[in-house]
Each structure stands twice: as C-alpha cells, then as structure tokens.
C-alpha cells in the first residue's frame, strides 16, 4: 500500500466512526476516482480563488419547500450540534436530525437514515417551487448580493456558515433533501 493510500485509509476510518469496516478498497477508489477526471486540478484550485459563496440560509430561504438535514454527531469534520442549532435559528423550512454516526451517516447507518427520510416524507405535504429570480444573485459578488438582500434576509456571518457546496451532501457530511413535487 503506498503512503497516500495509507493516509487516505486512515482519514476515512476517522470519518466513518460507526462502521469502519465500510472503509474498504472500493470506497478508497471511489474517493480517488474524481481526482483523475480531466480538469479536476482546475476545480480544486478554484476553491482557493473564487469568491466565497453567500451564506447557506440565503439559498434555503429562497427555496419554498421543506428541507431535511441529516448529520452524524460524531463527524470529526463538523460540529453537528452547532450546525443544527444554526439551521434551526436561521432557516424556517429546515428539519434537522442528528444520528449517532460520523461524516457519512447515509453509509454508516443506512437503515436509520432511510427510516428518517421515510417518516419525513410521510409527514411533508409541501409542493415547493424555486424562486429562480432571486437566485440570480449568485452571479453578483458577495458584497453586492449581501447589500441587496440585507433588508429581507437574515444572513449568517460568513465566517460561521457559508458553504453553498454543502448542498451536495455526501462530499461534505450532510444529507440534504429538498422535498420536490413528484
């Protein structure tokens, strides 16, 4: 096993706190696979050069449906309890559920995650629509967009919680489920 594989294996075992047996060769290859895609280096570099995204609640507030957030309380990368409290305080349409799991609860405790999703879907009747007109602000600088929406939105301080890309969950430890009309 090369040094990088050993390091990746160790890191993944820290993140999968409940089922370390799921950290196998297949998972390691799946984590590594996107790094070999054409343009992957440019994508990684862009993280350090692009303007920071608007606070997450800016986008969630404009989504007219309900959102379920499932996160593991034993996630070594994120303080799940603090995040859940922030979401409850700033996003009226978010339901948070914390599980005794690490960074990827959908992989560590899939039965619990499936049960939460099933129960949440049974209790949700929203038929959301996205207000795309307001979302066009994403093309402005953070300062311009914050100035435009300051009067109508509760913005979380950027240094606290500002990652739009966390809507894509399994990469960043969240399971986001915007309820969509089927």
Secondary structure, 3 states (H helix, E strand, C coil): CCHHHHHHHHHHHHHCCCCHHHCCHHHHHHHHHHHHCCCHHHHHHHHHHCCCCCCHHHHHHHECCCEEEEEECCCCCCCHHHHHHHHHHHCCCEEEEEECCCCCHHHHCHHHHHHHHHHHHHHCCCCCCECHHHHHHHHCCHHHHHHHHCCCCCCCCCCCCCCHHHHCHHHHCCEEEECCCC
